[in-house]
C-alpha cells in the first residue's frame, strides 16, 4: 500500500513539477500570453497568446455547469423516496454511474452526430451541450449523496407542520447545499480540463470567440494542438497553457472544499 501510494505521489509531483518548471519559465519570459489574442500564424510559431482559448473555456464551462447543476439537483431530489420508488431510483443511479464512467469522447461523438444530422458546424453552443452531458452525471451523483445524507426527521418535521413536497424539497436542498456545491465545483473542474468532448463539437480554430454559433477553441484542445506542433517555440507554450489549466483545476478543487466547509456552518450539526 505504501509502495502504491509512493508511485502515485511521485508520478503526480513529476507531472506537475515538469509542467510548472517548463511552463513557468515561458510565463516568466512572456507573461502577456494569457491576455493576448492569437496572431494569424500563432500555431505556426507566430506572435500572439492564447486568450482565445482561455475565454473559450470560460464561455463553454460556465453555462454548461449551470445547466448541469440545475438538472442535477432536480434529478437528485426526484431520486428520494418522496417521489421515485426504490427500484426506479436504483436503476437511475446505476445509469448515472455508467454515464460517469463513459469516456468523454463518447459525449463528443454523440453531439457531433447530432450536428451532422442537423447539417450544422462546430460551435460554442455544441460545446456547451457536450460539456453539460459530461458534467451532469458527476454533479448528480454528488447531489444525490448529499440529499441522502439529510436526516429523515427533518423531512418528517416539515411534513408534520403542513409543508408541501415542494416546500420540503427547498428545506432539503438548503441542508444538502454544501455537498451539492462541492459537486458543482468538481463537475466544473472536470469540464474545464476535458478536450475529447469539445474537439469535435466546438472546433479547434485560432480566432476569438464570436458567438453561440461560431467556432470556439477550449484550452485543453489548444494544448493538444501546441504539443503536436513541429515548432519548438509552440511546444514550449503548450507547457505554459498546461500550467494555467492545472492551476485552474487545483483552485477549483480547493475552492470546493472551502465552500463546502463554509456552508456546512449553516447546517445543523455542521462544522
C-alpha positions as CSV (number, residue, x, y, z in Angstrom):
1,X,0.0,0.0,0.0
2,X,2.8,2.4,0.9
3,X,4.6,1.5,-2.3
4,X,1.5,2.2,-4.4
5,X,1.0,5.5,-2.6
6,X,4.6,6.4,-3.3
7,X,4.3,5.7,-7.0
8,X,1.1,7.8,-7.3
9,X,2.5,10.7,-5.3
10,X,5.9,10.7,-7.1
11,X,4.2,10.5,-10.5
12,X,1.9,13.3,-9.6
13,X,4.7,15.6,-8.5
14,X,6.8,14.7,-11.6
15,X,3.9,15.7,-13.9
16,X,3.2,18.9,-12.0
17,X,6.8,19.7,-11.4
18,X,7.9,19.3,-15.1
19,X,4.8,21.3,-16.3
20,X,5.4,24.2,-13.8
21,X,9.2,24.2,-14.5
22,X,8.9,24.5,-18.2
23,X,5.6,26.4,-18.3
24,X,6.6,28.8,-15.5
25,X,9.8,29.7,-17.5
26,X,7.7,30.5,-20.5
27,X,5.2,32.6,-18.5
28,X,8.0,34.5,-16.8
29,X,9.5,35.3,-20.2
30,X,6.2,36.1,-21.8
31,X,3.6,37.0,-19.1
32,X,1.2,38.5,-21.6
33,X,0.5,35.2,-23.3
34,X,-2.6,34.7,-21.2
35,X,-4.2,38.1,-22.1
36,X,-3.0,38.4,-25.7
37,X,-5.2,37.3,-28.7
38,X,-3.5,34.9,-31.1
39,X,-1.9,36.2,-34.3
40,X,-2.7,34.9,-37.7
41,X,0.2,32.4,-37.6
42,X,0.1,31.6,-33.9
43,X,0.2,27.8,-34.2
44,X,3.0,28.1,-36.8
45,X,5.4,29.9,-34.5
46,X,3.9,33.4,-34.9
47,X,3.2,36.1,-32.4
48,X,0.2,36.2,-30.0
49,X,-1.1,34.4,-27.0
50,X,-3.9,32.1,-26.0
51,X,-6.5,34.5,-24.7
52,X,-9.0,33.0,-27.2
53,X,-8.7,29.5,-25.6
54,X,-9.0,30.9,-22.1
55,X,-12.1,32.8,-23.0
56,X,-13.4,29.8,-25.0
57,X,-13.1,27.5,-21.9
58,X,-14.9,30.0,-19.7
59,X,-17.7,30.6,-22.2
60,X,-18.3,26.9,-22.5
61,X,-17.8,25.6,-19.0
62,X,-19.8,28.2,-17.0
63,X,-23.1,27.8,-18.9
64,X,-22.6,24.1,-19.1
65,X,-22.1,23.8,-15.4
66,X,-25.1,26.0,-14.6
67,X,-27.3,23.9,-16.9
68,X,-26.0,20.6,-15.4
69,X,-26.3,21.9,-11.8
70,X,-30.0,22.8,-12.3
71,X,-30.8,19.4,-13.9
72,X,-28.7,17.5,-11.4
73,X,-30.4,19.0,-8.3
74,X,-33.8,18.2,-9.8
75,X,-32.8,14.6,-10.5
76,X,-31.3,14.2,-7.1
77,X,-34.5,15.3,-5.4
78,X,-36.6,13.1,-7.6
79,X,-34.5,10.0,-6.6
80,X,-35.6,10.3,-3.0
81,X,-38.4,8.2,-1.6
82,X,-40.8,11.2,-1.6
83,X,-41.0,10.9,-5.4
84,X,-39.4,7.9,-7.1
85,X,-39.8,4.3,-5.9
86,X,-36.8,2.5,-4.6
87,X,-36.5,0.2,-7.6
88,X,-36.7,3.1,-10.1
89,X,-34.2,5.1,-8.1
90,X,-31.6,2.3,-8.1
91,X,-32.0,1.9,-11.9
92,X,-31.4,5.6,-12.4
93,X,-28.4,5.6,-10.0
94,X,-26.9,2.7,-11.9
95,X,-27.4,4.5,-15.2
96,X,-25.7,7.6,-13.7
97,X,-22.7,5.5,-12.6
98,X,-22.4,4.1,-16.1
99,X,-22.5,7.6,-17.6
100,X,-19.9,8.8,-15.1
101,X,-17.5,6.2,-16.3
102,X,-18.2,6.7,-20.0
103,X,-15.2,8.2,-21.9
104,X,-15.7,11.8,-22.6
105,X,-15.1,11.3,-26.3
106,X,-18.3,9.4,-26.5
107,X,-20.2,12.5,-25.5
108,X,-18.4,14.5,-28.1
109,X,-19.1,11.9,-30.9
110,X,-22.8,11.8,-29.8
111,X,-23.2,15.6,-30.0
112,X,-21.1,15.6,-33.3
113,X,-23.6,13.1,-34.8
114,X,-26.4,15.4,-33.9
115,X,-24.5,18.3,-35.5
116,X,-24.0,16.3,-38.7
117,X,-27.7,15.3,-38.8
118,X,-28.8,18.9,-38.4
119,X,-26.3,19.9,-41.1
120,X,-24.6,22.4,-38.7
121,X,-21.0,23.1,-37.9
122,X,-18.9,23.0,-34.7
123,X,-19.8,25.9,-32.4
124,X,-19.8,27.3,-28.9
125,X,-23.4,26.0,-28.4
126,X,-22.5,22.5,-29.4
127,X,-19.5,22.6,-27.0
128,X,-21.8,23.7,-24.1
129,X,-24.2,20.8,-24.8
130,X,-21.3,18.3,-24.8
131,X,-19.9,19.6,-21.5
132,X,-23.4,19.7,-20.0
133,X,-23.8,16.0,-20.8
134,X,-20.3,15.3,-19.4
135,X,-20.8,17.1,-16.1
136,X,-24.4,16.0,-15.5
137,X,-23.7,12.5,-14.0
138,X,-20.9,13.8,-11.9
139,X,-22.9,16.6,-10.3
140,X,-26.0,14.5,-10.0
141,X,-24.3,11.7,-8.0
142,X,-22.7,14.3,-5.7
143,X,-26.1,16.0,-5.2
144,X,-27.8,12.6,-4.7
145,X,-25.3,11.6,-2.0
146,X,-25.7,15.0,-0.3
147,X,-29.5,14.8,-0.3
148,X,-29.4,11.2,1.0
149,X,-27.4,12.5,4.0
150,X,-30.3,14.7,5.0
151,X,-31.9,13.3,8.2
152,X,-35.3,11.7,7.7
153,X,-36.5,13.5,10.8
154,X,-36.0,16.9,9.1
155,X,-38.4,15.9,6.2
156,X,-40.9,14.4,8.6
157,X,-40.9,17.6,10.7
158,X,-41.5,19.7,7.6
159,X,-44.4,17.5,6.6
160,X,-45.8,17.5,10.1
161,X,-46.1,21.3,10.0
162,X,-48.2,21.1,6.9
163,X,-45.4,21.7,4.4
164,X,-45.9,20.5,0.8
165,X,-43.4,18.3,-1.1
166,X,-42.1,21.5,-2.9
167,X,-41.5,23.3,0.4
168,X,-39.9,20.2,1.9
169,X,-37.6,19.9,-1.2
170,X,-36.5,23.5,-0.6
171,X,-35.6,22.7,3.0
172,X,-33.7,19.5,1.9
173,X,-31.9,21.5,-0.7
174,X,-30.7,24.0,1.9
175,X,-29.5,21.2,4.1
176,X,-27.7,19.5,1.3
177,X,-26.2,22.7,-0.1
178,X,-22.5,22.0,1.0
179,X,-22.4,18.7,-0.8
180,X,-24.2,20.0,-3.8
181,X,-21.8,22.9,-4.1
182,X,-18.8,20.7,-3.9
183,X,-20.2,18.5,-6.6
184,X,-20.8,21.5,-8.8
185,X,-17.2,22.7,-8.5
186,X,-15.9,19.2,-9.1
187,X,-18.0,19.0,-12.2
188,X,-16.7,22.4,-13.3
189,X,-13.2,21.2,-12.8
190,X,-13.8,18.1,-15.0
191,X,-15.4,20.2,-17.7
192,X,-12.7,22.8,-17.9
193,X,-10.0,20.1,-18.2
194,X,-11.6,18.0,-20.9
195,X,-10.6,18.1,-24.5
196,X,-12.1,15.0,-26.1
197,X,-15.8,16.1,-25.7
198,X,-15.3,19.5,-27.3
199,X,-12.7,18.9,-30.0
200,X,-15.4,17.7,-32.4
201,X,-18.2,19.9,-31.2
202,X,-16.8,23.4,-30.5
203,X,-13.9,23.3,-33.0
204,X,-10.2,24.0,-32.9
205,X,-9.7,27.3,-34.6
206,X,-7.3,30.2,-33.8
207,X,-9.9,33.0,-33.6
208,X,-11.5,34.8,-30.7
209,X,-15.0,33.6,-29.6
210,X,-17.6,35.3,-31.7
211,X,-21.0,34.0,-30.6
212,X,-23.0,30.9,-29.8
213,X,-22.8,29.6,-33.4
214,X,-19.2,30.4,-34.1
215,X,-16.2,28.1,-33.7
216,X,-14.6,28.3,-30.3
217,X,-11.4,26.7,-29.0
218,X,-11.0,25.4,-25.5
219,X,-7.8,25.5,-23.5
220,X,-7.2,21.7,-23.5
221,X,-7.8,21.5,-27.2
222,X,-5.2,24.2,-27.8
223,X,-2.7,22.4,-25.6
224,X,-3.2,19.3,-27.8
225,X,-2.6,21.4,-30.9
226,X,0.5,23.1,-29.5
227,X,2.0,19.9,-28.1
228,X,1.8,18.2,-31.5
229,X,3.3,21.1,-33.4
230,X,6.6,20.8,-35.2
231,X,7.8,24.2,-34.0
232,X,9.7,24.1,-30.7
233,X,8.5,27.5,-29.6
234,X,4.9,26.4,-30.0
235,X,5.5,23.2,-28.0
236,X,7.1,25.3,-25.2
237,X,4.0,27.4,-25.0
238,X,1.9,24.2,-24.5
239,X,3.6,23.9,-21.1
240,X,2.5,27.5,-20.3
241,X,-1.1,26.7,-21.2
242,X,-1.0,23.5,-19.3
243,X,0.4,25.3,-16.3
244,X,-2.6,27.7,-16.3
245,X,-5.0,24.7,-16.7
246,X,-3.5,22.9,-13.7
247,X,-3.8,26.0,-11.6
248,X,-7.4,26.4,-12.6
249,X,-8.3,22.8,-11.7
250,X,-6.4,22.9,-8.5
251,X,-8.1,26.2,-7.5
252,X,-11.5,24.7,-8.2
253,X,-10.8,21.6,-6.0
254,X,-9.5,23.7,-3.1
255,X,-12.5,26.1,-3.5
256,X,-14.9,23.2,-3.4
257,X,-13.6,22.1,-0.1
258,X,-13.5,25.6,1.4
259,X,-17.0,26.5,0.2
260,X,-18.4,23.2,1.4
261,X,-16.8,23.7,4.8
262,X,-18.1,27.3,5.0
263,X,-21.7,26.4,4.0
264,X,-21.8,23.5,6.5
265,X,-21.7,26.0,9.3
266,X,-25.3,26.9,8.5
267,X,-26.4,23.3,8.6
268,X,-27.4,21.7,11.9
269,X,-24.5,19.5,13.1
270,X,-22.1,21.1,10.6
271,X,-18.7,22.4,11.3
